[in-house]
Amino acid sequence: MTEKKERDAQGRIYTEKTVIPSSIELILKHMGVPITDDSYKYLYQSENGVYEISSIRSNVLQLVKDNSLCESVEGGERCDVILDKTQFYSEAGGQVSDKGTIKTGTGVIEVEDVQTVAGYVVHRCFVSSGVIRVGDLCTLHINQDYRFGCMCNHTATHVLNYCLNEVLGDVKQQGSKITPTKLSFDFTCSGNLTLKALQKIEDIVADIIKNGQKVLRREMMYSDAITLSHVRYLNNEMYPSTVYVVSFEHNASGDRSEVTSVELCGGTHVHNTRDIQDLVITSVSGAQAATKNLTAVTGLTAKQAMINATRVKDQIVQLESDIGNDEVVSDILLNLETNIERCFTDLVLPKVKREQLKTRFDKVKVKIHQKRNKDEKNDLYQKVKNILDTTNGPFVLDFMQFRVKEIVQVLDSIPDKKPIILFNVEKKIGTCICYVPQDYQLHGLVADKWLNSMACKVRNSQCFSSRYNSDTKTVFLMTGSLDIDTVDQCRTVAQLHFQQWASTQHTMTNT
């Protein structure tokens, strides 16, 4: 098993998934240390969906610290603990291990991981207080909420496996990962996993949960178990000679019972599918590939996911309404759009609902940006119009932030305008646009010549016609290194060029 340095919530460093080395296994067997009785992991009661896992008492058989056997471990140290019996579930079958505490008369131990090695259940622990010794009598306390989450999600994985086969057919499980907060399921099938199929799968899952099917576990010989009708198991898994079979049973009609899901499984499960409460699929990967993966949540998390979907839908509906309200400016709409985007990123949502809402939201975003472009164009029109109306001189030279395409469209739409030169300067790199109305062009004032007269004052200048205007004589652009001083020099040159042009017009008129 590979080693990986990790740091826990308190900042303590430990080596992840470290188990006792093979030399220690041999010593334990040579010493006659019995393998751990972990049958107690299945001993728990439930009533109306409430589960209770009673504490058990056990004995500390051996302690391993720094890959060596030891007699005692002090507070603040890490160790592996081997007991004669345990109710802690060790990581297996895709289900993560239990967490909890072990208490002796002299110390308290936090159980952070549990692994099984050659029949020995190894409790990976941190001694939080006191001291623990070989031979101590101890009491085991499982984190019951953590275990219940795993049981719900493990049973839900079986439900999901059954429903996938019902809808898609010929589904082969490749693996799973079950934690208290979610489940992940890998499988192969020949068909594509569409949203319609996902919805049908969730509907069948909901029926099984609602019907409250009993979850039964029985021990069998492996050779007998694999002959059961509709039994499912992993082809790439090495099973022991004796296995557990987990099945769902419900009353079909009268006294007749029907068995739905049947799987080889040594995991821990709820006693009734009703205890899962709810299940929603939250993500899908490889939907069109041979190997696919589903992630799902159950219980309160699933309920919250559905509440989240309703919340997002309400926000989209409100946004659709606001778009048609002229009093709601585009900046407010963009803020609402950002909030909804954040919901898609941050919230747990059902996969089907997510895709349906995103499709609807994408259409809304197009309308928002259309409205924004319209509002910006109107604002730009008013700014340019005000500049033209308030400038007393024969032409306009001013500063303004603009995008070339929009400013050209605005200038084209304003009637009775005078020649205008606008500078857009950002971090000493700027763009200058020169717009000359056609009636001025007819009298010899041409945009490219006017702009080129200023180019000598601008470092790294480049002049070119605008591709957003069919008449290249009307609009000309210049880019280069611009600052306030440079613009003042350009202003002087522009005024001189205009005066020279105006004087030629005056001479021609007198002639």
C-alpha positions in Angstrom: 0.0 0.0 0.0 1.4 3.4 -1.0 2.2 6.0 1.6 1.1 9.6 1.5 1.8 12.4 3.9 -1.4 14.1 5.1 -2.3 16.7 7.8 -5.5 16.3 9.8 -7.9 19.1 11.0 -5.7 19.8 14.0 -2.5 20.1 11.8 -1.1 16.8 13.0 0.9 15.0 10.3 0.4 11.3 9.7 0.9 8.8 6.9 -2.3 8.0 5.1 -3.3 4.3 4.8 -0.3 3.0 6.6 -0.9 -0.6 7.8 1.2 -3.0 9.8 4.1 -4.4 7.7 4.3 -8.0 6.7 6.9 -8.7 9.3 4.5 -7.6 12.1 1.8 -9.9 10.6 4.2 -12.8 10.9 5.1 -12.0 14.5 1.4 -11.7 15.4 0.7 -15.1 13.9 3.7 -16.6 15.5 2.6 -15.2 18.9 -0.7 -16.8 18.4 -2.6 -13.5 18.4 -6.1 -14.4 17.2 -7.6 -12.6 14.2 -10.2 -10.0 15.0 -13.9 -10.9 15.4 -15.6 -8.1 13.5 -19.1 -9.6 13.3 -20.2 -7.0 15.8 -20.3 -4.4 12.9 -23.6 -5.9 11.9 -25.2 -5.6 15.3 -27.4 -2.6 15.4 -31.1 -2.0 15.9 -33.6 0.4 14.2 -37.1 1.6 15.0 -39.0 4.0 12.6 -35.8 4.8 10.8 -33.8 5.7 13.9 -30.7 3.5 14.3 -28.8 2.6 17.5 -25.4 1.0 17.6 -24.7 -0.1 21.1 -21.1 0.2 22.5 -19.2 -3.0 23.1 -16.3 -3.9 25.3 -13.1 -5.3 24.0 -9.5 -6.0 24.8 -6.3 -4.4 23.5 -4.3 -7.3 22.1 -1.4 -5.5 20.5 -0.2 -1.9 19.7 2.0 -1.0 16.7 3.9 2.3 16.7 6.4 3.3 14.0 6.1 -0.2 12.5 7.1 -1.9 15.7 5.2 -3.7 18.4 5.1 -1.8 21.7 3.5 -2.1 25.2 2.0 1.4 25.6 1.4 4.6 23.7 1.2 8.0 25.3 -1.2 10.9 24.6 -0.3 12.9 21.4 1.1 9.9 19.6 -0.2 7.8 16.8 -0.5 4.0 16.7 -2.3 1.0 15.2 -4.5 -0.9 17.7 -5.5 -4.5 17.4 -8.4 -5.7 19.5 -9.9 -9.2 20.1 -13.3 -8.0 18.7 -14.6 -4.8 17.1 -17.7 -3.2 15.8 -15.8 -0.8 13.6 -16.3 -1.4 9.9 -13.0 -1.6 8.1 -12.8 -0.1 4.6 -14.0 -2.6 2.0 -16.4 -3.0 -0.9 -16.1 0.7 -1.7 -17.4 1.7 1.7 -15.2 3.9 3.8 -14.3 2.8 7.3 -16.0 3.9 10.5 -14.8 6.6 12.8 -15.2 6.9 16.6 -13.4 6.5 19.9 -11.9 3.8 22.0 -11.8 4.5 25.8 -9.8 2.6 28.4 -9.5 3.3 32.1 -6.4 5.4 31.4 -6.8 6.9 27.9 -9.0 8.0 25.1 -8.2 7.2 21.5 -9.6 8.7 18.3 -10.2 6.1 15.6 -9.6 7.8 12.2 -9.3 4.9 9.8 -9.8 1.1 9.9 -8.1 -1.5 7.6 -8.1 -5.3 7.6 -4.8 -7.0 7.1 -4.6 -10.8 7.0 -7.7 -11.1 9.2 -6.5 -8.5 11.7 -8.7 -5.4 11.9 -6.2 -2.5 12.3 -7.6 0.6 14.0 -5.5 3.6 13.0 -5.6 5.9 16.0 -4.5 9.1 17.7 -4.2 9.0 21.4 -5.9 12.2 22.4 -5.4 11.9 26.2 -3.8 9.6 28.8 -2.1 6.4 27.9 -3.2 3.1 26.3 -1.5 -0.3 27.1 -1.6 -3.8 25.8 -4.0 -5.8 27.9 -6.3 -2.8 28.6 -10.1 -3.4 28.7 -11.7 -0.9 26.5 -15.1 0.4 25.3 -15.8 1.1 21.6 -18.0 4.0 20.5 -18.9 4.3 16.9 -19.7 7.7 15.3 -23.3 6.8 14.7 -24.2 9.6 12.3 -21.1 8.8 10.2 -22.0 5.1 10.1 -25.7 5.8 9.3 -24.7 8.0 6.4 -22.6 5.2 5.0 -25.3 2.6 5.5 -27.9 4.7 3.7 -25.6 5.4 0.8 -24.5 1.7 0.5 -28.0 0.5 0.3 -28.8 3.3 -2.1 -25.9 2.0 -4.3 -27.7 -1.3 -4.5 -31.0 0.4 -5.4 -29.2 2.4 -8.1 -27.5 -0.7 -9.5 -30.9 -2.5 -9.8 -32.6 0.5 -11.4 -29.8 1.1 -13.9 -30.3 -2.5 -15.1 -34.0 -2.0 -15.3 -33.7 1.0 -17.5 -30.5 0.4 -19.5 -30.1 -3.3 -19.3 -26.8 -5.3 -19.3 -25.2 -3.0 -16.7 -21.9 -4.2 -15.2 -20.7 -2.6 -12.0 -17.0 -1.7 -12.1 -16.7 -0.2 -8.6 -18.2 2.2 -6.1 -17.2 4.7 -3.4 -19.5 5.1 -0.4 -19.1 7.9 2.1 -21.5 9.4 4.7 -22.2 12.3 2.3 -22.5 10.7 -1.1 -22.0 7.7 -3.3 -20.2 7.2 -6.5 -21.0 4.3 -8.9 -18.9 3.1 -11.9 -20.4 0.8 -14.5 -20.4 -0.2 -18.1 -23.3 -0.5 -20.5 -23.6 -0.3 -24.3 -26.2 2.5 -24.5 -26.0 6.2 -23.8 -27.1 7.7 -20.5 -29.6 10.4 -21.5 -31.4 12.8 -19.3 -34.6 11.0 -20.1 -33.1 7.7 -18.9 -31.7 9.4 -15.7 -35.2 10.7 -14.9 -36.7 7.2 -15.4 -34.0 5.7 -13.1 -34.7 8.3 -10.4 -38.5 7.6 -10.7 -37.9 3.8 -10.1 -35.5 4.6 -7.2 -38.2 6.8 -5.7 -40.7 4.0 -5.9 -38.4 1.4 -4.2 -37.7 3.9 -1.4 -41.3 4.8 -1.0 -42.5 1.2 -1.0 -40.2 0.4 1.9 -38.6 -2.9 0.8 -36.9 -4.9 3.5 -33.1 -5.2 3.3 -32.0 -8.7 4.2 -28.5 -10.1 4.8 -27.6 -13.8 4.9 -24.4 -15.7 4.9 -23.8 -18.3 2.2 -21.1 -20.3 0.5 -19.7 -18.4 -2.5 -20.3 -21.3 -4.8 -24.0 -21.3 -3.9 -24.4 -17.6 -3.8 -23.4 -17.0 -7.4 -26.0 -19.5 -8.6 -28.9 -17.3 -7.2 -31.3 -15.9 -9.7 -30.4 -12.3 -10.8 -27.5 -12.1 -8.4 -25.0 -9.4 -9.1 -21.3 -9.4 -8.1 -18.0 -7.9 -9.3 -16.2 -10.1 -11.8 -12.9 -8.5 -10.9 -13.3 -9.0 -7.2 -11.7 -11.8 -5.1 -14.4 -13.2 -2.8 -13.8 -15.5 0.2 -15.4 -19.0 0.4 -18.1 -17.6 2.6 -19.9 -14.5 1.6 -22.9 -12.3 2.5 -25.8 -11.8 0.2 -27.8 -8.6 0.5 -31.3 -8.6 -1.1 -34.5 -6.4 -1.1 -37.8 -8.0 -0.4 -41.3 -6.6 -0.6 -44.9 -7.8 -0.6 -46.1 -7.9 -4.2 -49.6 -9.1 -3.5 -51.3 -10.7 -0.6 -48.8 -12.9 1.3 -46.5 -13.3 -1.7 -43.1 -11.7 -1.5 -40.8 -10.6 -4.3 -37.1 -10.1 -4.3 -35.7 -7.3 -6.4 -32.0 -6.5 -5.9 -29.6 -9.4 -5.0 -25.9 -8.7 -4.5 -22.9 -10.2 -2.9 -21.9 -7.6 -0.3 -20.2 -7.4 3.1 -21.0 -3.8 3.7 -23.4 -2.3 6.3 -26.9 -1.4 5.2 -30.2 0.1 6.5 -32.9 -2.4 7.4 -35.5 -0.9 5.0 -35.2 1.1 1.8 -37.6 3.7 3.3 -34.9 4.8 5.6 -32.9 6.2 2.7 -35.7 8.8 2.5 -34.6 10.3 -0.9 -32.0 9.9 -3.6 -31.0 12.2 -6.4 -28.3 11.8 -9.0 -26.1 14.9 -8.9 -23.5 14.3 -11.6 -22.7 12.0 -14.5 -19.4 11.5 -16.3 -18.8 9.4 -19.4 -22.5 9.5 -20.3 -21.7 8.5 -23.9 -18.6 6.3 -23.1 -18.5 2.6 -22.4 -17.6 3.2 -18.7 -19.8 5.6 -16.9 -19.9 7.2 -13.4 -22.8 8.4 -11.4 -22.7 10.4 -8.2 -25.7 10.6 -6.0 -26.8 11.9 -2.5 -29.5 10.6 -0.2 -31.5 11.6 2.8 -31.5 15.3 3.9 -28.8 16.1 1.4 -31.1 14.9 -1.4 -34.0 16.9 0.0 -31.8 20.0 0.1 -30.7 19.4 -3.5 -34.4 19.4 -4.6 -35.0 22.6 -2.6 -31.9 24.1 -4.2 -33.4 23.3 -7.7 -36.6 25.0 -6.8 -34.7 28.0 -5.5 -32.7 28.3 -8.7 -35.8 27.9 -10.8 -37.6 30.7 -8.9 -34.6 33.0 -9.5 -34.6 32.3 -13.2 -38.3 32.9 -13.4 -37.8 36.3 -11.7 -35.0 37.1 -14.0 -37.2 36.3 -17.0 -39.8 38.8 -15.6 -37.2 41.5 -14.9 -35.8 41.4 -18.5 -39.2 42.7 -19.8 -39.2 45.5 -17.2 -37.7 48.6 -18.7 -37.1 50.0 -15.2 -34.7 47.3 -14.4 -31.3 48.3 -15.7 -29.0 45.8 -17.3 -26.4 46.0 -14.5 -28.9 44.7 -12.0 -29.8 41.9 -14.4 -26.1 41.0 -14.7 -25.8 40.9 -10.9 -28.7 38.5 -10.8 -27.2 36.4 -13.5 -23.9 36.2 -11.5 -25.9 35.1 -8.4 -27.5 32.3 -10.4 -24.2 31.2 -11.9 -22.8 31.0 -8.4 -25.8 28.7 -7.5 -24.9 26.3 -10.3 -21.3 26.3 -9.0 -21.9 26.1 -5.3 -25.1 24.3 -4.7 -25.8 20.5 -4.8 -28.4 20.1 -7.6 -30.1 17.1 -9.2 -28.4 16.4 -12.5 -31.6 16.3 -14.5 -32.9 19.5 -13.0 -29.5 21.2 -13.3 -29.4 20.5 -17.1 -33.0 21.6 -17.6 -32.4 24.8 -15.6 -29.1 25.5 -17.4 -30.8 25.3 -20.8 -33.5 27.7 -19.7 -30.9 30.0 -18.0 -28.7 30.1 -21.2 -31.7 31.5 -23.1 -32.2 34.1 -20.4 -28.5 35.1 -20.6 -28.8 35.7 -24.3 -31.7 38.1 -23.7 -29.8 39.8 -20.8 -26.7 40.5 -23.0 -29.0 41.7 -25.8 -30.6 44.2 -23.4 -27.2 45.2 -22.0 -25.8 45.9 -25.5 -28.9 47.9 -26.2 -28.6 49.9 -23.0 -24.9 50.5 -23.5 -25.5 51.7 -27.0 -28.2 54.1 -25.8 -25.9 55.4 -23.1 -23.1 55.8 -25.6 -25.4 57.6 -28.0 -26.4 60.1 -25.2 -22.8 60.7 -24.2 -21.6 61.4 -27.8 -24.7 63.5 -28.5 -24.0 65.6 -25.4 -20.4 66.1 -26.4 -21.5 67.2 -29.8 -24.2 69.5 -28.5 -22.0 71.2 -25.8 -18.9 71.7 -28.0 -18.9 75.2 -29.5 -15.9 74.7 -31.8 -16.0 73.5 -35.4 -15.0 70.0 -34.5 -14.8 67.8 -31.3 -11.7 66.3 -29.7 -12.4 64.5 -26.4 -11.7 61.5 -24.2 -14.2 58.6 -23.9 -14.1 54.9 -23.2 -15.5 53.0 -26.2 -15.5 49.9 -28.3 -14.8 50.6 -31.9 -17.8 48.8 -33.4 -20.3 50.4 -31.0 -18.9 53.9 -31.4 -19.0 53.7 -35.2 -22.6 52.5 -35.1 -23.5 55.4 -32.7 -21.8 58.0 -34.8 -23.5 56.7 -38.0 -26.9 57.1 -36.3 -26.5 60.7 -35.1 -27.8 63.3 -37.6 -26.2 66.8 -38.3 -22.9 66.0 -36.6 -19.6 67.8 -36.8 -16.2 66.1 -37.3 -15.1 64.3 -34.1 -11.9 62.8 -32.8 -12.1 60.6 -29.6 -9.3 59.2 -27.6 -9.6 56.0 -25.5 -6.5 55.7 -23.3 -5.8 52.8 -20.9 -2.4 52.3 -19.3 -0.7 54.5 -21.9 -1.9 52.3 -24.7 -4.8 53.9 -26.6 -7.0 54.0 -29.6 -8.0 57.2 -31.5 -11.0 57.3 -33.8 -11.5 60.0 -36.3 -15.0 60.4 -37.8 -15.7 62.8 -40.6 -19.3 63.3 -41.9 -19.8 62.9 -45.7 -20.6 66.6 -46.3 -17.2 67.5 -44.9 -15.5 64.9 -47.0 -17.1 66.4 -50.1 -15.2 69.6 -49.3 -11.9 67.9 -48.8 -11.7 67.0 -45.1 -10.7 63.3 -45.1 -10.4 61.2 -42.0 -7.2 59.3 -42.9 -5.2 62.5 -43.7 -6.4 64.2 -40.6 -5.5 61.3 -38.4 -2.1 60.7 -40.2 -1.2 64.3 -39.4 -1.3 63.4 -35.7 0.5 60.0 -36.1 4.0 61.6 -35.9 3.3 62.6 -32.3 2.4 59.0 -31.3 5.0 56.4 -30.6 4.4 53.0 -32.3 1.4 54.4 -34.1 -0.6 52.4 -36.6 -3.4 53.9 -38.8 -6.0 51.9 -40.6 -9.6 52.2 -41.8 -12.5 50.8 -39.8 -14.0 47.5 -40.9 -17.3 48.5 -39.3 -18.0 51.2 -41.8 -18.4 50.7 -45.5 -17.1 54.2 -46.3 -13.4 54.2 -45.5 -13.2 57.9 -45.9 -15.6 58.5 -43.0 -13.9 56.6 -40.2 -10.2 56.1 -39.5 -8.4 54.5 -36.5 -5.0 55.0 -34.9 -3.4 52.9 -32.1 -0.2 53.5 -30.2 1.4 54.8 -27.0 -0.8 57.6 -25.7 -0.8 59.7 -22.6 -2.1 63.2 -21.6 0.9 65.0 -23.0 0.7 63.1 -26.3 -3.0 63.8 -26.6 -2.4 67.6 -26.1 0.2 67.5 -28.9 -2.3 65.6 -31.1 -4.9 68.3 -30.2 -2.6 71.1 -31.4 -1.8 69.2 -34.7 -5.5 68.4 -35.3 -6.4 72.1 -34.8 -3.7 73.2 -37.2 -4.8 70.6 -39.8 -8.5 71.7 -39.5 -7.5 75.4 -39.7 -5.5 74.7 -42.9 -8.5 72.9 -44.4 -10.9 75.6 -43.3 -8.7 78.3 -44.8 -8.8 76.5 -48.2 -12.5 76.4 -48.0 -12.6 80.1 -47.2 -10.2 80.8 -50.2 -12.4 78.8 -52.5 -15.5 80.6 -51.4 -13.9 84.0 -52.0 -12.7 82.9 -55.4 
